[in-house]
Amino acid sequence: MRLVTWNINGLRAIIRRKFGSIKALLESLEADIVCFQETKLTKTDFDRDIALVDGWQSFFSFYRNKSRGYSGVATFCRTGTAVPLAAQEGLTGVLPQPAGAAHPATDTGQGSLASCYGDLYESFTKEELEVIDAEGRCLLTDHGDFVLGNIYAPAMTSEENAEERFQYRMQFYKALIMRLEGLRAEGRRVVLVGDYNITYNPIDHCEPGPNFVDGRVDRQMLLGLLPPHGPFLDTFRVFQPDRTEAYTCWSTASGARVNNYGSRIDLILVAEPCQPPQTLPPDPAQQDESEAAAGPLVQPGNAHASQMEGSTVNTRDRAQSQRPACYFTAADIWPHVHGSDHAPAVVDFMGPLPQPAQPPPLASCYTFTGKQGSLKNWLAGVHSQNSSAAAPIQSAPSSGFSSFAAEQADQSGRQISNSPRSASQDTALQNMERPSQTVKQVLSQHKAEPSSCTAAASRGRGAKRKAGPVQGSLRAFIAKPPIPEASPATSRSSAVAAAAVAQGMLRPDGAVSSVAACTPGVRDHALPEVLASGIPPDHPLPASQEASEASQSSASAAAHAWKQIQQRMQAPKCKGHNEDCVIRQVKKSGANQGRLFYVCNRPDGKPPQGRCDHFEWSGKREVRGQVNLPGPSKKRKEHRTEHV
């Protein structure tokens, strides 16, 4: 069996970008359990197309404090092989749960999710626990052989509220550790998967730097879960302890995935119970076969592998063993799978898993129990109601509608007896006296016989239109007026004058230029021909020629100005590759906020393929409504992170 965890950076987005449907996404992973992080869904976005997938049961946790999608996790379990016995939204148990959601559908003898909290309630107030679970960052599912935790740990991405988010991050990890201890104290094996948003091992980071472990309190807290301090094993490092440049997350801003310059923050951790039941010794006849199926499970000198080795149980005697019936056989990451800024992490384990008769109450299938109505169907229902309103009106008693209408018509006739009644009014009264006639028929007859006042108004409007000018069309309004054709003599005069101006014989105002007056050849031969063309000296050129000259002069000035701007905006060359730099803006609050600077345009990576350390301020130009503050024109790389 296979378990996959993947931060998809938006469930709807990855379906739209690459897979087309949620079922195609799930089937492409070829797994039995799929855990997604950062689904970015809200309750209002939750619909049948996402929740109900043929052959799968789904469980969701949503962010509760914003209308837009943010964080969120989801667990999909294949029907018939991996449906959980119980499921719970949240880490702390304070969120409202469906009736019976945290209790397994069958008695597994392993306790229930509703009672494994450890010291959680003694260490936090109810309000603090509600804050921890308000962002939809955890789902727990009980699969009998193990409890699966799907988590999306908080990150610190904003400088403005970095301190607040760091405190929330520490509270989340503290509550997580207490809940894990409570589960293990109840004799449960725990599998914890997801995006931890932190790297605990220098080998899993492209730039670990000095003081990597001791410089972060949250990193030390994660290390407390792993050997030699904690009971959890990193399955990837158990099977591949020496693999380098094995990353699952890359910066999209710098295009670092091209050079595989990232970190491994998507982990699959497993831990045995605090007091595991006695294990059966392996069968020597099948030991070689089990080791071959498990791959490089045991690594020489690897403490992780020595702890994980005892989890292998003989398949033949599995039914008689009190130990959970699954064990892990392989672990890997899939950096070749695209669609997100993260890569999936994978672990294979031996099954089968116990299956309930019905999915637990938290399953999405109970949210959409009936056929969900669509807007199209609702509008169709409204249309049918309107159609039923036009049905024939049933006959009413004599004291009803027809008697009342006749009485009102008689009173109206007495009040305006001097005015003659029109044919349309007679028809209307006759229709009112025939209630069996439909409303649609009455309206059609009324339209067919317009009243006298309506006809008079129509004649009045028609007479007014005939008296006034005919309204022009929009095409005629926007069409340019035709330009009258110039006579051949005028065209020839303009052409000769333009040539004379171009050759310097005449000025634009029509006067003879000083060059032509002082040059014998021009004065004696060319100039008389120009004057014979019909444009005497000191006569202004045609208006169209002046406009053309002005337009050419303006275009030349604009081109010259734009050339100067381009020279001013030309990016410098980076020192490492002698390539054009790219301009960036300081986002961090402070004295340099808003300033522009140049850096190497290549994606992040190791030299020489990756980005070099070139850094240069763009100068003192006004940028986005702000004047750049005075400062040095260049800074070294160690200052770049301060301003980016």
C-alpha positions as CSV (number, residue, x, y, z in Angstrom):
1,M,0.0,0.0,0.0
2,R,1.1,3.6,-0.6
3,L,0.8,6.9,1.3
4,V,1.5,10.2,-0.4
5,T,1.7,13.7,1.1
6,W,1.9,16.8,-1.0
7,N,1.6,20.5,-0.5
8,I,-0.4,21.4,-3.6
9,N,-0.6,25.2,-3.1
10,G,-4.3,25.4,-3.9
11,L,-6.4,22.4,-4.7
12,R,-8.5,24.1,-7.4
13,A,-5.4,25.8,-8.9
14,I,-3.5,22.6,-9.4
15,I,-6.6,20.9,-10.9
16,R,-7.0,23.8,-13.3
17,R,-3.3,24.1,-14.2
18,K,-2.5,20.4,-14.8
19,F,-4.9,17.6,-14.0
20,G,-8.4,18.8,-15.1
21,S,-10.2,16.9,-12.3
22,I,-9.7,15.8,-8.8
23,K,-10.0,12.2,-9.8
24,A,-7.3,12.5,-12.4
25,L,-5.0,14.1,-9.7
26,L,-5.6,11.3,-7.2
27,E,-5.2,8.5,-9.7
28,S,-2.0,9.9,-11.1
29,L,-0.4,9.4,-7.6
30,E,-1.2,5.7,-7.6
31,A,-1.7,5.7,-3.8
32,D,-4.2,4.4,-1.3
33,I,-4.0,7.4,1.1
34,V,-3.3,10.9,-0.2
35,C,-2.7,13.8,2.1
36,F,-2.9,17.4,0.7
37,Q,-1.8,20.6,2.4
38,E,-2.6,24.2,1.6
39,T,-5.8,23.4,-0.2
40,K,-6.9,27.1,0.2
41,L,-10.6,26.2,0.4
42,T,-13.3,27.6,2.5
43,K,-16.7,26.3,3.4
44,T,-18.3,28.2,0.6
45,D,-15.8,26.7,-1.9
46,F,-16.6,23.2,-0.8
47,D,-18.8,21.5,-3.4
48,R,-19.5,18.1,-4.8
49,D,-16.9,18.2,-7.6
50,I,-14.2,18.5,-5.0
51,A,-15.6,16.4,-2.1
52,L,-17.2,13.4,-3.8
53,V,-14.8,11.4,-5.9
54,D,-15.7,8.0,-7.3
55,G,-13.7,5.3,-5.4
56,W,-12.5,7.7,-2.6
57,Q,-13.6,9.0,0.7
58,S,-12.5,12.5,1.6
59,F,-12.0,14.5,4.8
60,F,-11.4,18.3,5.0
61,S,-10.3,20.9,7.4
62,F,-10.9,24.6,6.6
63,Y,-9.6,28.0,7.7
64,R,-12.2,29.7,9.8
65,N,-11.2,33.3,10.1
66,K,-11.1,34.5,6.5
67,S,-13.4,34.5,3.6
68,R,-10.7,33.8,1.1
69,G,-8.9,30.5,0.9
70,Y,-5.9,30.0,3.1
71,S,-4.1,27.0,4.5
72,G,-6.4,24.0,4.9
73,V,-5.6,20.2,4.7
74,A,-7.5,17.3,3.1
75,T,-7.1,13.5,3.3
76,F,-8.4,11.2,0.6
77,C,-8.7,7.5,1.3
78,R,-9.3,4.8,-1.3
79,T,-12.6,3.0,-0.8
80,G,-12.2,-0.7,0.1
81,T,-8.6,-0.5,1.1
82,A,-7.9,2.6,3.3
83,V,-11.1,4.1,4.6
84,P,-10.4,5.1,8.3
85,L,-12.3,3.8,11.3
86,A,-12.5,7.3,12.8
87,A,-11.6,10.8,11.8
88,Q,-11.2,14.1,13.7
89,E,-10.8,17.7,12.4
90,G,-8.2,19.7,14.3
91,L,-5.4,18.9,16.7
92,T,-6.9,19.8,20.0
93,G,-10.5,18.4,19.9
94,V,-12.2,21.7,20.6
95,L,-13.7,22.1,17.1
96,P,-17.3,21.0,16.6
97,Q,-17.3,17.4,15.3
98,P,-20.1,15.3,13.8
99,A,-21.7,12.9,16.3
100,G,-19.4,9.9,16.7
101,A,-16.7,11.3,14.5
102,A,-13.8,10.6,16.9
103,H,-14.9,7.1,17.8
104,P,-14.0,4.2,15.6
105,A,-16.8,2.4,13.8
106,T,-15.4,-1.0,15.0
107,D,-13.7,-1.9,18.3
108,T,-10.0,-2.2,17.5
109,G,-8.9,-2.4,21.1
110,Q,-6.7,0.7,20.5
111,G,-8.8,3.3,22.2
112,S,-10.3,6.2,20.4
113,L,-9.2,9.6,19.1
114,A,-11.4,11.4,21.6
115,S,-9.4,10.3,24.6
116,C,-5.8,10.7,23.5
117,Y,-4.9,14.3,24.5
118,G,-2.2,13.8,27.2
119,D,-1.5,17.1,29.1
120,L,-3.1,19.2,26.4
121,Y,-6.0,20.6,28.4
122,E,-3.8,21.2,31.5
123,S,-1.3,23.3,29.4
124,F,-3.7,25.5,27.3
125,T,-6.9,27.4,27.9
126,K,-9.9,26.6,25.7
127,E,-9.5,30.0,23.9
128,E,-5.8,29.1,23.1
129,L,-6.8,25.7,21.7
130,E,-9.5,27.3,19.5
131,V,-6.9,29.7,18.1
132,I,-4.5,26.8,17.3
133,D,-7.2,24.9,15.4
134,A,-8.8,27.9,13.7
135,E,-6.6,27.7,10.6
136,G,-7.4,24.2,9.4
137,R,-4.0,22.8,9.8
138,C,-4.6,19.2,11.1
139,L,-6.6,16.1,10.3
140,L,-6.4,12.9,12.3
141,T,-7.6,9.6,10.9
142,D,-7.6,6.3,12.7
143,H,-6.7,3.4,10.4
144,G,-6.5,0.7,13.1
145,D,-2.9,-0.2,12.5
146,F,-1.9,3.4,13.0
147,V,-3.2,6.9,13.6
148,L,-2.4,9.2,10.7
149,G,-1.8,12.9,11.3
150,N,-2.0,15.3,8.2
151,I,-0.5,18.6,9.3
152,Y,0.4,21.9,7.7
153,A,2.7,23.7,10.1
154,P,2.6,27.5,10.2
155,A,5.2,29.6,8.4
156,M,6.5,33.1,8.9
157,T,6.1,34.9,5.6
158,S,5.3,38.5,6.7
159,E,7.7,40.9,8.3
160,E,4.9,42.9,9.9
161,N,3.6,40.1,12.1
162,A,6.6,37.9,12.3
163,E,6.7,37.9,16.1
164,E,3.0,37.1,16.3
165,R,3.3,34.3,13.8
166,F,6.3,32.9,15.5
167,Q,4.4,32.6,18.8
168,Y,1.6,30.9,17.0
169,R,4.1,28.5,15.4
170,M,5.5,27.6,18.8
171,Q,2.1,27.0,20.3
172,F,1.1,24.8,17.4
173,Y,4.3,22.6,17.8
174,K,3.8,22.4,21.5
175,A,0.2,21.3,21.2
176,L,1.2,18.8,18.5
177,I,3.9,17.2,20.6
178,M,1.4,16.8,23.5
179,R,-1.2,15.2,21.3
180,L,1.4,12.8,19.9
181,E,2.5,11.8,23.4
182,G,-1.2,11.2,24.3
183,L,-1.7,8.9,21.3
184,R,1.4,6.9,22.0
185,A,0.5,6.6,25.7
186,E,-2.7,4.9,24.5
187,G,-0.6,2.3,22.7
188,R,-1.0,3.8,19.2
189,R,1.5,3.8,16.4
190,V,1.5,7.3,14.9
191,V,2.3,8.4,11.3
192,L,2.8,12.2,11.0
193,V,2.9,13.6,7.5
194,G,2.8,17.0,5.9
195,D,4.5,20.3,5.4
196,Y,6.5,21.1,8.5
197,N,7.8,24.4,7.1
198,I,11.2,23.8,8.6
199,T,14.3,21.7,7.9
200,Y,15.9,19.9,10.8
201,N,19.0,18.5,9.0
202,P,21.7,20.5,7.3
203,I,21.9,17.9,4.5
204,D,18.3,18.8,3.6
205,H,19.0,22.5,2.9
206,C,20.7,24.2,0.0
207,E,22.3,26.9,2.3
208,P,22.5,25.5,5.8
209,G,25.0,28.1,7.0
210,P,26.7,28.3,10.3
211,N,24.8,27.7,13.6
212,F,22.1,25.9,11.6
213,V,20.7,23.8,14.5
214,D,21.2,26.1,17.5
215,G,20.0,29.3,15.8
216,R,16.3,28.3,15.7
217,V,14.2,27.4,18.7
218,D,11.5,25.9,16.5
219,R,14.1,23.7,14.8
220,Q,15.2,22.4,18.1
221,M,11.6,21.6,19.0
222,L,11.3,19.5,15.8
223,L,14.6,17.8,16.6
224,G,13.1,16.8,20.0
225,L,10.8,14.4,18.1
226,L,13.6,12.6,16.4
227,P,16.4,10.3,17.6
228,P,18.3,10.4,19.9
229,H,15.8,12.6,21.8
230,G,12.5,11.5,20.5
231,P,10.7,8.4,19.2
232,F,9.9,9.5,15.6
233,L,11.8,8.3,12.6
234,D,12.2,10.2,9.3
235,T,11.3,7.5,6.8
236,F,13.1,9.1,4.0
237,R,16.4,9.2,5.9
238,V,15.9,5.6,7.1
239,F,15.9,4.3,3.6
240,Q,18.2,7.0,2.0
241,P,20.4,8.4,4.8
242,D,23.2,9.8,2.5
243,R,21.2,11.2,-0.4
244,T,22.1,14.8,-1.1
245,E,20.2,17.5,-2.9
246,A,16.9,15.8,-2.1
247,Y,14.6,18.7,-1.8
248,T,10.8,19.0,-1.8
249,C,10.3,22.8,-1.8
250,W,11.8,25.6,-4.0
251,S,11.4,29.3,-4.2
252,T,9.1,30.3,-7.1
253,A,10.2,34.0,-7.0
254,S,13.7,33.1,-8.0
255,G,13.0,30.0,-10.1
256,A,15.2,27.9,-7.9
257,R,13.6,24.6,-9.0
258,V,15.5,24.9,-12.3
259,N,18.8,24.4,-10.4
260,N,17.3,22.2,-7.7
261,Y,18.1,24.8,-5.0
262,G,15.7,24.3,-2.2
263,S,15.0,22.4,1.0
264,R,13.2,19.3,2.3
265,I,10.4,20.4,4.5
266,D,7.8,17.8,3.6
267,L,8.3,14.8,5.9
268,I,6.8,11.4,6.8
269,L,7.5,10.6,10.4
270,V,6.6,7.4,12.2
271,A,6.7,6.4,15.9
272,E,5.9,3.2,17.7
273,P,3.7,3.2,20.9
274,C,5.3,4.0,24.2
275,Q,4.9,0.3,25.3
276,P,4.4,-1.7,22.1
277,P,3.0,-5.2,22.4
278,Q,5.4,-8.1,22.1
279,T,6.5,-8.8,18.6
280,L,6.8,-12.2,17.0
281,P,10.3,-13.2,15.8
282,P,10.7,-13.2,12.0
283,D,10.4,-16.5,10.2
284,P,13.8,-17.5,8.9
285,A,12.3,-19.1,5.8
286,Q,10.7,-15.8,4.8
287,Q,13.2,-13.3,6.2
288,D,15.2,-13.0,2.9
289,E,12.0,-12.4,1.0
290,S,10.8,-9.7,3.5
291,E,14.2,-7.9,3.3
292,A,14.1,-8.0,-0.5
293,A,10.6,-6.5,-0.5
294,A,11.6,-3.8,2.0
295,G,14.6,-2.7,0.0
296,P,17.5,-1.0,1.9
297,L,15.6,-1.0,5.2
298,V,18.7,-1.7,7.4
299,Q,21.6,0.6,6.9
300,P,24.9,-0.2,8.6
301,G,25.5,2.1,11.6
302,N,22.1,3.8,11.1
303,A,20.3,4.4,14.4
304,H,17.0,5.1,12.5
305,A,17.2,1.8,10.7
306,S,17.9,-0.2,13.8
307,Q,14.8,1.2,15.5
308,M,12.6,0.6,12.4
309,E,13.9,-2.9,11.8
310,G,11.7,-4.3,14.6
311,S,8.5,-3.1,12.9
312,T,8.7,-6.0,10.3
313,V,6.1,-8.6,11.1
314,N,5.8,-12.0,9.4
315,T,2.9,-11.9,7.0
316,R,2.0,-15.5,7.8
317,D,1.6,-14.9,11.5
318,R,0.1,-11.4,11.2
319,A,-3.4,-12.4,12.3
320,Q,-2.0,-13.9,15.5
321,S,0.1,-10.9,16.4
322,Q,-1.0,-8.1,18.7
323,R,1.2,-5.7,16.9
324,P,-0.3,-3.5,14.1
325,A,-0.4,-5.4,10.8
326,C,1.5,-3.0,8.6
327,Y,5.2,-2.0,8.3
328,F,7.0,0.3,6.0
329,T,9.0,-1.0,3.1
330,A,10.2,2.1,1.1
331,A,10.3,5.9,1.2
332,D,11.1,8.5,-1.4
333,I,10.4,11.9,-2.8
334,W,9.1,12.8,-6.3
335,P,10.8,16.0,-7.5
336,H,9.8,15.1,-11.1
337,V,6.1,15.6,-10.3
338,H,5.2,19.2,-11.1
339,G,2.1,21.3,-10.5
340,S,3.1,23.0,-7.2
341,D,6.1,24.6,-5.6
342,H,6.4,21.4,-3.5
343,A,7.2,17.8,-4.5
344,P,5.3,14.8,-3.1
345,A,6.8,12.6,-0.4
346,V,5.9,8.9,-0.6
347,V,6.1,5.9,1.7
348,D,5.0,2.3,1.0
349,F,3.8,0.0,3.8
350,M,2.4,-3.5,4.1
351,G,-1.4,-4.0,4.4
352,P,-4.2,-4.7,4.5
353,L,-5.9,-2.2,6.7
354,P,-9.1,-2.9,8.6
355,Q,-12.1,-1.5,6.9
356,P,-15.3,-0.2,8.5
357,A,-18.8,-1.0,7.4
358,Q,-19.5,2.8,6.9
359,P,-17.2,5.8,6.7
360,P,-16.8,7.8,9.8
361,P,-19.2,10.8,10.3
362,L,-16.5,13.4,9.3
363,A,-16.5,12.0,5.8
364,S,-17.5,14.5,3.1
365,C,-20.1,12.0,1.7
366,Y,-22.4,12.9,4.6
367,T,-22.2,16.6,3.8
368,F,-23.8,16.0,0.4
369,T,-26.3,13.4,1.3
370,G,-29.0,14.5,-1.2
371,K,-28.9,15.9,-4.7
372,Q,-27.5,19.3,-4.5
373,G,-29.6,21.9,-6.4
374,S,-27.9,24.0,-9.0
375,L,-28.7,27.6,-10.0
376,K,-29.9,26.3,-13.4
377,N,-32.4,24.0,-11.9
378,W,-33.6,26.7,-9.5
379,L,-34.2,29.0,-12.4
380,A,-36.0,26.2,-14.2
381,G,-38.3,25.8,-11.2
382,V,-39.0,29.5,-11.2
383,H,-39.9,29.4,-14.8
384,S,-42.3,26.5,-14.2
385,Q,-44.0,28.4,-11.5
386,N,-44.4,31.4,-13.8
387,S,-45.9,29.1,-16.4
388,S,-48.3,27.6,-13.9
389,A,-49.4,31.1,-13.1
390,A,-50.7,31.5,-16.7
391,A,-52.9,28.4,-16.4
392,P,-56.7,28.8,-16.9
393,I,-58.5,30.6,-14.1
394,Q,-61.3,28.4,-12.7
395,S,-64.9,29.6,-12.6
396,A,-65.7,31.6,-9.5
397,P,-69.0,32.0,-7.7
398,S,-71.3,34.8,-8.7
399,S,-70.3,36.8,-5.7
400,G,-66.7,36.6,-6.7
401,F,-64.5,38.1,-9.3
402,S,-67.1,38.6,-12.2
403,S,-69.7,40.3,-9.9
404,F,-67.1,42.6,-8.5
405,A,-65.8,43.5,-11.9
406,A,-69.3,44.2,-13.2
407,E,-70.1,46.4,-10.2
408,Q,-66.9,48.4,-10.7
409,A,-67.5,48.8,-14.4
410,D,-71.1,50.1,-13.7
411,Q,-69.8,52.6,-11.2
412,S,-67.1,53.8,-13.6
413,G,-69.7,54.2,-16.4
414,R,-71.9,56.4,-14.1
415,Q,-68.9,58.6,-13.2
416,I,-67.8,59.3,-16.8
417,S,-71.1,58.8,-18.6
418,N,-70.4,61.8,-20.9
419,S,-67.3,60.2,-22.4
420,P,-67.9,57.5,-25.1
421,R,-66.5,54.0,-24.3
422,S,-63.8,52.7,-26.7
423,A,-63.9,49.3,-28.3
424,S,-60.9,48.2,-26.3
425,Q,-62.7,49.0,-23.1
426,D,-65.7,47.0,-24.2
427,T,-63.4,44.1,-25.0
428,A,-61.8,44.4,-21.6
429,L,-65.1,44.3,-19.8
430,Q,-66.2,41.3,-21.8
431,N,-63.0,39.5,-20.9
432,M,-63.5,40.3,-17.2
433,E,-67.0,38.8,-17.4
434,R,-65.4,35.6,-18.9
435,P,-63.2,34.2,-16.1
436,S,-62.7,31.0,-17.9
437,Q,-60.5,32.8,-20.4
438,T,-56.7,32.7,-19.7
439,V,-54.7,35.7,-18.7
440,K,-52.4,35.2,-21.7
441,Q,-55.4,35.3,-24.1
442,V,-56.7,38.5,-22.5
443,L,-53.3,40.2,-22.8
444,S,-52.9,39.1,-26.4
445,Q,-56.3,40.5,-27.4
446,H,-55.5,43.8,-25.6
447,K,-52.3,44.1,-27.6
448,A,-54.1,43.3,-30.9
449,E,-56.6,46.1,-30.3
450,P,-54.7,49.2,-29.1
451,S,-56.7,51.9,-27.5
452,S,-57.5,55.2,-29.1
453,C,-55.1,57.1,-26.9
454,T,-52.3,54.7,-27.7
455,A,-53.0,55.1,-31.4
456,A,-53.0,58.8,-31.1
457,A,-49.8,58.8,-29.3
458,S,-48.3,56.5,-32.0
459,R,-49.5,58.9,-34.7
460,G,-48.1,61.9,-32.7
461,R,-44.7,60.2,-32.4
462,G,-44.7,59.3,-36.1
463,A,-45.6,62.9,-37.1
464,K,-42.8,64.3,-35.0
465,R,-40.2,62.0,-36.5
466,K,-41.3,63.0,-40.0
467,A,-41.2,66.7,-39.2
468,G,-37.7,66.5,-37.8
469,P,-34.4,65.6,-39.5
470,V,-33.5,62.0,-40.0
471,Q,-31.3,60.6,-37.3
472,G,-27.8,59.7,-38.5
473,S,-26.1,56.4,-37.8
474,L,-23.1,55.9,-35.6
475,R,-20.9,54.9,-38.5
476,A,-21.7,58.1,-40.3
477,F,-20.9,60.1,-37.2
478,I,-17.5,58.6,-36.6
479,A,-16.5,58.6,-40.3
480,K,-13.9,61.1,-41.3
481,P,-15.1,63.8,-43.6
482,P,-13.9,63.4,-47.2
483,I,-10.8,65.3,-48.1
484,P,-11.3,67.3,-51.3
485,E,-8.9,66.3,-54.0
486,A,-6.3,68.8,-54.9
487,S,-5.9,69.9,-58.5
488,P,-2.9,68.7,-60.4
489,A,-1.4,72.2,-60.3
490,T,-1.8,72.4,-56.5
491,S,-0.3,68.9,-56.0
492,R,2.6,69.7,-58.2
493,S,3.3,73.0,-56.4
494,S,3.2,71.3,-53.0
495,A,5.5,68.6,-54.2
496,V,8.0,71.1,-55.6
497,A,7.8,73.2,-52.5
498,A,8.4,70.2,-50.2
499,A,11.4,69.2,-52.3
500,A,12.8,72.7,-52.2
501,V,12.5,72.8,-48.4
502,A,14.2,69.4,-48.1
503,Q,17.1,70.6,-50.3
504,G,17.5,73.8,-48.4
505,M,16.4,76.2,-51.1
506,L,13.3,77.4,-49.2
507,R,12.5,77.8,-45.6
508,P,9.3,76.3,-44.2
509,D,7.7,79.7,-44.3
510,G,8.2,79.9,-48.1
511,A,11.1,82.4,-48.1
512,V,14.3,81.8,-50.1
513,S,17.0,80.5,-47.9
514,S,20.3,82.2,-47.5
515,V,22.1,79.2,-48.9
516,A,20.0,79.3,-52.1
517,A,20.5,83.0,-52.5
518,C,24.3,82.7,-52.1
519,T,24.8,79.7,-54.4
520,P,25.0,80.7,-58.0
521,G,23.9,77.3,-59.4
522,V,20.8,77.2,-57.2
523,R,20.0,80.9,-57.6
524,D,20.3,80.8,-61.4
525,H,18.9,77.5,-62.4
526,A,17.0,75.5,-59.6
527,L,15.4,78.5,-57.9
528,P,13.7,79.8,-61.0
529,E,12.1,76.4,-61.6
530,V,10.7,76.5,-58.0
531,L,9.4,80.0,-58.5
532,A,7.8,78.9,-61.8
533,S,5.9,76.2,-60.0
534,G,3.4,78.8,-58.7
535,I,4.8,79.4,-55.2
536,P,6.4,82.8,-55.1
537,P,9.1,83.7,-52.6
538,D,7.9,84.8,-49.1
539,H,4.7,82.8,-49.6
540,P,3.9,80.4,-46.7
541,L,3.7,76.7,-47.5
542,P,0.4,74.9,-47.4
543,A,-1.0,74.1,-43.9
544,S,-0.8,70.3,-44.5
545,Q,2.9,70.7,-45.3
546,E,3.5,72.7,-42.0
547,A,1.6,70.0,-40.0
548,S,3.7,67.3,-41.6
549,E,6.9,69.1,-40.8
550,A,5.8,69.7,-37.2
551,S,4.8,66.0,-36.8
552,Q,8.2,64.9,-38.1
553,S,10.0,67.3,-35.8
554,S,7.9,66.1,-32.8
555,A,8.6,62.4,-33.6
556,S,12.3,63.0,-33.9
557,A,12.3,64.8,-30.5
558,A,10.4,62.0,-28.9
559,A,12.7,59.3,-30.3
560,H,15.7,61.2,-29.0
561,A,14.2,61.6,-25.6
562,W,13.2,57.9,-25.5
563,K,16.8,56.9,-26.5
564,Q,18.1,58.9,-23.6
565,I,15.6,57.2,-21.2
566,Q,16.7,53.8,-22.5
567,Q,20.3,54.6,-21.9
568,R,19.5,55.8,-18.4
569,M,17.4,52.6,-17.7
570,Q,19.8,50.2,-19.2
571,A,20.5,47.4,-16.6
572,P,24.1,46.9,-15.5
573,K,26.0,43.6,-16.1
574,C,26.4,41.2,-13.2
575,K,29.9,40.5,-12.1
576,G,29.6,36.7,-12.2
577,H,28.2,36.1,-15.7
578,N,28.4,39.5,-17.4
579,E,24.7,39.3,-18.2
580,D,22.0,41.9,-17.8
581,C,20.8,42.3,-14.2
582,V,17.1,42.3,-13.2
583,I,15.6,45.1,-11.1
584,R,14.0,44.4,-7.7
585,Q,12.3,46.5,-5.0
586,V,12.9,46.5,-1.3
587,K,9.8,45.2,0.4
588,K,11.0,45.1,4.0
589,S,9.9,48.0,6.1
590,G,12.7,50.4,7.0
591,A,14.7,53.3,5.6
592,N,15.2,51.5,2.3
593,Q,11.7,50.4,1.7
594,G,10.6,51.2,-1.9
595,R,14.2,51.5,-3.2
596,L,15.1,49.7,-6.4
597,F,18.2,47.6,-6.8
598,Y,19.8,45.3,-9.4
599,V,20.7,41.6,-8.9
600,C,21.8,38.8,-11.2
601,N,18.9,37.6,-13.4
602,R,19.7,33.9,-13.1
603,P,17.7,31.6,-10.8
604,D,19.0,30.7,-7.4
605,G,21.5,27.8,-7.5
606,K,25.1,26.8,-6.9
607,P,27.8,28.6,-8.9
608,P,28.4,28.9,-11.8
609,Q,24.9,28.0,-13.0
610,G,23.1,29.8,-10.2
611,R,22.7,33.4,-9.3
612,C,25.9,35.3,-8.5
613,D,26.3,37.8,-5.6
614,H,26.0,40.9,-7.6
615,F,24.1,43.7,-5.9
616,E,23.8,47.3,-7.0
617,W,21.4,50.2,-6.1
618,S,19.6,51.7,-9.0
619,G,20.7,55.2,-8.0
620,K,18.7,58.2,-6.8
621,R,15.9,58.1,-9.3
622,E,12.3,58.7,-8.2
623,V,10.6,55.3,-8.0
624,R,6.9,54.8,-7.6
625,G,6.2,58.1,-6.0
626,Q,9.3,58.0,-3.7
627,V,12.7,59.5,-4.0
628,N,15.5,56.9,-3.4
629,L,17.4,57.8,-0.3
630,P,21.1,58.5,-0.6
631,G,23.3,55.5,0.0
632,P,26.1,53.4,-1.4
633,S,25.7,52.3,-5.0
634,K,26.8,48.7,-4.3
635,K,26.6,46.3,-1.4
636,R,27.8,42.8,-1.0
637,K,25.7,39.7,-0.9
638,E,25.5,39.5,2.9
639,H,23.4,42.6,2.9
640,R,21.0,41.4,0.2
641,T,18.7,39.4,2.5
642,E,18.4,42.5,4.7
643,H,16.7,44.4,1.9
644,V,14.8,41.8,-0.2
